[in-house]
Amino acid sequence: MSPNIVYDANGLPRIRLTEPNGSSAEVLLYGGQVVSWKNERREELLFMGSKAIWKPPKAIRGGIPVCFPQFGNLGSLEQHGFARNKMWSLDSDPSPLPPAKNQSSVDLILKSTEEDLKTWPRSFELRLRISLSAGKLILIPRVRNTDNKPLSFMFALRNYLSVSDISEVRVEGLETLDYFDNLMRRERFTEQADAITFDGEIDRVYLTSPAKIAIIDHEKKRTVVLRKDGMPDSGVWNPWDKKAKALPDLRDEDYKTMLCVDSAAIENSIVLKPFEEWTGYQELSTVSSSYCSGQLDPRKVVQGIH
């Protein structure tokens, strides 16, 4: 069944996914970007910049942008690559994935164009399946090398999560890992804290991170669990007050209610032989957390015991 496409106030084609328990997601063809994910209580789980610019060719601040074929400024292309600034299409042939039998999935595709080949002379197909179920949002990205020479790229799903107050949030699962600190000229450090907490700007890439990471929001009594495969690294970013003031698509106070925790392949680029395909996987889910009163041990969430 073809997804229902509506045009929003900015004229951008938008697909709305719903499921019987009442949760919903909205996906733009522009950037292949998820811009809303609401739980069954209609609470928004993703952060969108209140001054986000919804007009091509600007990237839209918030939701889940796709960073491809580079992350950040680690290459010759624009920040985070060009996939988030392009108009994607509905994918009529998502094989070899099994067909999506429900309306809560959409398959998108981005193919290299003549224009792309001028700035990045590689031929590719980037596919993305977005699936919604009760309490879960799953993204399955796939990149196929359609060239007769090897294809090397970085990839990230940048998850802008909505939080009650950044100073009340902790991230578990990244302790003891090495990370590159982008605020310190990408120097490499080892995380010493038992959990990541926030009291200032952070811009790091944690290396070889586990398949599960827990983002615990004390005030909302909610934990977002990020599960991933094929994307060994994790970006963590919050601009804090000074940087937020300098960004035109954020309000001064926006940094307090957002946190980016990414699924990524950054340290080691993914390399595909001619006509080879890479598949990643990301699942975001929520656990109703009474962690403040000690009823939920976040380590159990990370280890999958809960």
C-alpha positions as CSV (number, residue, x, y, z in Angstrom):
1,M,0.0,0.0,0.0
2,S,1.4,3.4,-1.0
3,P,2.2,5.7,2.0
4,N,0.0,8.7,2.4
5,I,2.0,11.8,1.3
6,V,0.8,15.2,2.4
7,Y,2.4,18.6,1.8
8,D,3.2,20.7,4.8
9,A,3.0,24.4,5.2
10,N,6.5,24.8,3.7
11,G,5.5,22.8,0.6
12,L,7.6,19.8,1.6
13,P,6.2,16.3,1.0
14,R,5.7,14.5,4.3
15,I,4.7,10.9,5.2
16,R,2.8,10.2,8.4
17,L,3.2,6.8,10.0
18,T,0.7,5.7,12.7
19,E,0.1,2.5,14.7
20,P,-2.9,1.2,16.6
21,N,-1.6,2.1,20.1
22,G,-1.5,5.8,19.1
23,S,2.1,6.5,18.5
24,S,3.1,8.3,15.2
25,A,6.1,9.4,13.2
26,E,6.5,11.9,10.4
27,V,9.1,11.6,7.6
28,L,10.1,14.2,5.0
29,L,11.2,13.2,1.5
30,Y,13.6,16.1,1.8
31,G,16.6,14.6,3.5
32,G,14.9,11.3,4.2
33,Q,14.5,12.9,7.6
34,V,12.3,11.8,10.5
35,V,11.0,15.0,12.0
36,S,8.6,13.7,14.6
37,W,8.1,10.6,16.7
38,K,5.3,10.7,19.3
39,N,4.5,8.1,21.8
40,E,1.0,6.8,22.5
41,R,0.4,9.7,24.9
42,R,1.2,12.1,22.0
43,E,4.4,13.3,23.7
44,E,7.1,14.3,21.2
45,L,10.3,12.3,21.7
46,L,12.4,14.1,19.1
47,F,13.7,17.6,19.4
48,M,13.1,20.1,16.5
49,G,14.8,23.5,16.6
50,S,12.1,26.1,17.1
51,K,13.9,28.3,14.5
52,A,14.6,25.4,12.1
53,I,14.8,26.5,8.5
54,W,12.4,24.3,6.5
55,K,13.5,25.4,3.1
56,P,15.9,23.6,0.8
57,P,18.9,23.7,0.3
58,K,19.3,24.2,4.1
59,A,19.6,21.2,6.4
60,I,16.7,21.0,8.9
61,R,17.9,21.2,12.6
62,G,16.3,18.4,14.6
63,G,14.6,15.0,14.2
64,I,16.9,12.3,12.7
65,P,19.1,13.7,9.9
66,V,21.1,11.2,7.7
67,C,24.8,12.1,7.6
68,F,26.3,10.7,4.4
69,P,28.8,10.3,2.9
70,Q,30.8,12.2,5.5
71,F,30.3,13.1,9.2
72,G,30.9,16.7,10.4
73,N,33.7,18.4,8.5
74,L,35.8,15.2,8.2
75,G,36.1,15.4,4.4
76,S,35.8,17.8,1.4
77,L,32.0,18.0,1.3
78,E,29.6,20.2,3.2
79,Q,29.0,19.6,6.9
80,H,27.6,16.1,7.4
81,G,27.6,15.4,3.6
82,F,24.8,16.0,1.1
83,A,22.1,13.3,1.9
84,R,20.3,15.6,4.4
85,N,20.0,18.3,1.7
86,K,18.5,16.2,-1.1
87,M,15.0,15.3,-2.1
88,W,14.6,11.5,-1.7
89,S,12.1,9.3,-3.5
90,L,9.8,6.5,-2.4
91,D,11.6,3.2,-3.0
92,S,9.4,0.8,-5.0
93,D,12.0,-2.1,-4.8
94,P,13.3,-2.4,-1.2
95,S,14.4,-6.0,-1.7
96,P,16.2,-7.9,-0.2
97,L,14.4,-6.6,2.9
98,P,11.1,-8.5,3.4
99,P,8.1,-6.5,2.2
100,A,6.6,-4.1,4.8
101,K,3.1,-5.5,5.3
102,N,1.8,-2.7,7.4
103,Q,1.3,1.0,6.8
104,S,3.6,1.9,9.6
105,S,6.7,1.6,7.3
106,V,8.1,3.6,4.5
107,D,11.0,2.8,2.1
108,L,13.0,5.7,0.7
109,I,15.8,5.9,-1.7
110,L,18.5,8.4,-2.8
111,K,20.6,7.8,-5.9
112,S,23.6,9.7,-7.0
113,T,22.9,12.4,-9.6
114,E,25.1,14.1,-12.2
115,E,25.3,17.0,-9.8
116,D,26.6,14.8,-7.0
117,L,29.1,13.2,-9.2
118,K,30.8,16.6,-9.8
119,T,31.5,17.1,-6.1
120,W,31.8,13.4,-5.1
121,P,32.5,11.1,-8.1
122,R,31.0,7.9,-6.7
123,S,27.9,6.1,-7.9
124,F,25.6,4.8,-5.1
125,E,22.1,4.0,-4.0
126,L,21.2,4.9,-0.4
127,R,18.0,3.3,0.9
128,L,16.3,3.9,4.2
129,R,13.4,1.9,5.7
130,I,11.6,3.7,8.6
131,S,9.2,1.5,10.7
132,L,7.0,2.4,13.6
133,S,5.6,0.0,16.1
134,A,4.3,0.4,19.7
135,G,7.1,2.1,21.6
136,K,9.7,1.7,18.9
137,L,11.1,3.5,15.9
138,I,13.4,1.4,13.6
139,L,15.6,2.8,10.9
140,I,17.4,0.4,8.5
141,P,19.9,2.3,6.2
142,R,21.5,0.5,3.3
143,V,24.2,1.7,0.9
144,R,24.9,0.0,-2.4
145,N,28.0,0.7,-4.5
146,T,26.7,0.9,-8.1
147,D,30.2,1.8,-9.4
148,N,32.9,-0.4,-10.8
149,K,35.4,0.9,-8.2
150,P,35.5,0.7,-4.4
151,L,33.2,3.1,-2.4
152,S,34.3,4.5,0.9
153,F,32.0,6.6,3.1
154,M,31.1,7.6,6.7
155,F,27.6,7.3,7.9
156,A,25.6,8.5,10.9
157,L,22.0,8.8,12.1
158,R,22.0,12.0,14.2
159,N,19.3,11.5,16.8
160,Y,18.1,14.8,18.3
161,L,16.3,13.6,21.4
162,S,13.9,15.8,23.3
163,V,14.8,16.0,27.0
164,S,13.3,17.8,30.0
165,D,16.5,19.5,31.1
166,I,20.0,18.6,29.8
167,S,21.5,18.9,33.3
168,E,19.2,16.2,34.5
169,V,20.1,13.6,31.8
170,R,22.6,10.8,32.0
171,V,23.9,8.5,29.2
172,E,24.9,5.0,30.2
173,G,26.8,2.5,28.0
174,L,29.7,4.8,26.9
175,E,31.8,4.6,30.1
176,T,35.4,3.5,29.8
177,L,35.4,4.0,26.0
178,D,37.9,6.0,24.0
179,Y,36.5,9.1,22.3
180,F,37.6,11.8,19.9
181,D,36.9,15.3,21.4
182,N,36.0,17.7,18.6
183,L,36.4,20.6,21.0
184,M,40.1,19.6,21.5
185,R,41.2,19.2,17.9
186,R,39.9,15.6,17.8
187,E,42.4,14.5,20.5
188,R,41.7,11.0,21.8
189,F,40.7,10.5,25.4
190,T,39.3,7.7,27.6
191,E,36.0,8.3,29.3
192,Q,36.5,8.2,33.1
193,A,33.0,8.9,34.4
194,D,30.5,6.1,35.3
195,A,27.9,7.8,33.1
196,I,27.9,10.9,30.9
197,T,26.3,13.9,32.4
198,F,26.1,17.4,31.1
199,D,27.3,20.8,32.4
200,G,28.8,22.4,29.3
201,E,29.3,22.0,25.6
202,I,30.0,18.5,24.4
203,D,31.0,17.3,20.9
204,R,32.5,13.8,21.0
205,V,32.7,10.6,19.0
206,Y,32.8,7.5,21.2
207,L,34.6,4.6,19.5
208,T,33.5,1.0,19.3
209,S,30.5,1.7,21.5
210,P,28.1,-1.1,22.6
211,A,25.0,-2.2,20.7
212,K,22.8,-0.7,23.4
213,I,23.0,2.8,25.0
214,A,20.5,4.2,27.6
215,I,19.6,7.9,27.7
216,I,18.0,8.4,31.1
217,D,15.8,11.5,31.6
218,H,15.3,11.8,35.4
219,E,12.7,14.6,35.2
220,K,10.5,12.8,32.6
221,K,11.1,9.5,34.3
222,R,11.8,8.1,30.9
223,T,14.7,6.2,29.4
224,V,15.3,6.1,25.6
225,V,17.2,2.9,24.7
226,L,19.3,3.1,21.5
227,R,20.1,-0.2,19.9
228,K,22.3,-0.3,16.8
229,D,24.2,-2.6,14.5
230,G,26.7,-1.9,11.7
231,M,27.4,1.5,13.1
232,P,30.2,1.0,15.7
233,D,30.6,4.6,16.9
234,S,28.4,7.0,18.8
235,G,28.4,10.8,18.5
236,V,27.3,12.8,21.5
237,W,26.5,16.5,21.0
238,N,25.0,19.5,22.8
239,P,26.0,23.0,21.8
240,W,25.3,24.6,25.3
241,D,24.6,28.3,25.7
242,K,27.3,30.1,23.7
243,K,27.2,27.9,20.7
244,A,23.3,27.9,20.7
245,K,23.3,31.7,20.5
246,A,25.7,31.5,17.5
247,L,23.5,29.0,15.6
248,P,20.8,30.8,13.6
249,D,18.3,27.9,13.6
250,L,18.4,27.4,17.5
251,R,16.8,29.7,20.1
252,D,19.2,30.7,22.9
253,E,17.5,28.3,25.4
254,D,17.0,25.3,23.0
255,Y,20.1,23.6,24.1
256,K,18.5,22.8,27.5
257,T,15.8,20.5,25.9
258,M,17.9,18.6,23.4
259,L,20.6,16.0,23.2
260,C,22.1,14.3,20.2
261,V,23.2,10.7,20.6
262,D,24.1,9.2,17.2
263,S,24.6,5.8,15.6
264,A,27.6,6.2,13.4
265,A,30.5,4.7,11.4
266,I,33.2,7.5,11.7
267,E,36.6,6.3,12.9
268,N,36.8,3.7,10.1
269,S,35.0,4.4,6.9
270,I,32.8,1.7,5.4
271,V,34.4,0.4,2.2
272,L,32.3,-1.5,-0.4
273,K,33.6,-3.4,-3.4
274,P,31.8,-2.8,-6.7
275,F,28.1,-3.7,-6.4
276,E,28.5,-4.7,-2.7
277,E,25.9,-3.4,-0.1
278,W,26.2,-2.4,3.5
279,T,23.2,-2.5,5.9
280,G,22.9,-0.8,9.3
281,Y,20.3,-0.9,11.9
282,Q,19.0,1.5,14.6
283,E,16.1,1.0,17.0
284,L,14.9,3.7,19.4
285,S,12.6,2.6,22.2
286,T,11.3,4.0,25.4
287,V,11.2,2.5,28.9
288,S,9.0,4.1,31.4
289,S,11.6,4.8,34.0
290,S,11.1,5.4,37.7
291,Y,14.9,5.5,38.0
292,C,14.7,8.5,40.4
293,S,13.1,6.3,42.9
294,G,15.5,3.4,42.2
295,Q,12.9,1.1,40.7
296,L,14.8,0.8,37.4
297,D,18.5,0.0,37.3
298,P,19.7,1.6,34.0
299,R,22.5,-1.0,33.8
300,K,19.8,-3.6,33.3
301,V,18.4,-1.5,30.4
302,V,21.9,-1.4,28.9
303,Q,22.5,-5.1,29.3
304,G,19.0,-6.0,28.2
305,I,18.0,-7.7,31.4
306,H,15.0,-5.4,32.0
